[in-house]
Amino acid sequence: MQPYLIKNASGRFVFFTVPEKNTPRLLVADIDTGKVLDFKPSSAATLWGATLWDHGSPYGVNGTDLRTAGSRSTRVSVCAARARAR
């Protein structure tokens, strides 16, 4: 791997960018095991605890539980969240 840039870290997970053939590639790794996880996050993604949040539908986000290798996921509608906040 080439030099990297850490975007976000939370708990045992780190979200970072590495250059691959002069193109930035986003990766998520488990610090405890030293393994790169098999996810392809967008540049809008972020970590919160063991959840990788990324854009979903135009008005929602998807949360992927990294502890379960993505077998558990959550979808949140931003419109529904705004309506409850009013």
C-alpha positions in Angstrom: 0.0 0.0 0.0 1.0 3.6 -0.7 0.8 6.3 1.9 -2.7 6.8 3.3 -4.9 9.5 4.8 -7.2 8.6 7.7 -10.7 10.1 7.3 -12.3 8.7 10.5 -11.7 6.2 13.3 -14.1 4.8 15.8 -13.5 2.0 18.3 -11.5 -0.7 16.6 -12.3 0.5 13.0 -10.6 3.0 10.8 -11.8 4.5 7.5 -9.0 5.7 5.3 -8.0 6.6 1.7 -5.1 5.1 -0.2 -4.0 5.9 -3.7 -4.4 3.1 -6.2 -3.1 3.7 -9.7 -3.3 7.5 -9.0 -7.0 7.1 -8.0 -8.0 7.5 -4.3 -9.6 4.3 -2.9 -11.6 4.3 0.3 -11.1 1.4 2.7 -12.3 0.3 6.1 -10.1 -1.8 8.3 -10.4 -3.6 11.7 -7.5 -2.4 13.8 -7.7 -5.4 16.1 -7.4 -8.1 13.4 -5.4 -6.0 10.9 -7.8 -6.9 8.1 -9.3 -4.7 5.5 -13.0 -5.2 5.4 -14.9 -5.9 2.1 -16.9 -2.7 1.8 -16.8 0.0 -0.9 -17.8 3.2 0.9 -18.4 6.5 -0.8 -16.7 9.7 0.0 -19.8 10.7 2.0 -19.4 7.8 4.4 -18.4 8.1 8.1 -18.0 5.8 11.1 -20.0 6.0 14.3 -19.0 3.3 16.7 -19.1 0.0 14.8 -21.5 1.4 12.2 -20.4 2.6 8.7 -23.0 5.2 7.6 -23.2 6.0 3.9 -25.7 7.6 1.6 -28.6 5.4 0.5 -31.6 6.7 -1.4 -31.7 10.4 -2.2 -33.3 11.2 1.2 -31.8 8.5 3.4 -28.7 6.9 4.8 -27.7 3.3 5.3 -25.9 2.0 8.4 -23.8 -1.2 8.1 -22.7 -3.0 11.3 -19.0 -3.7 10.8 -18.9 -6.2 13.7 -21.2 -8.6 11.7 -19.4 -8.1 8.4 -22.4 -6.2 7.1 -25.0 -8.9 7.7 -26.9 -6.3 9.8 -27.8 -3.0 8.3 -30.1 -0.1 9.0 -31.8 2.3 6.6 -32.9 5.8 7.9 -35.0 8.2 6.0 -33.8 11.8 6.5 -37.3 13.1 5.7 -38.9 10.9 8.5 -36.2 12.1 10.9 -37.0 15.8 10.0 -40.7 15.3 10.4 -40.2 13.8 14.0 -38.0 16.7 15.0 -40.7 19.3 14.2 
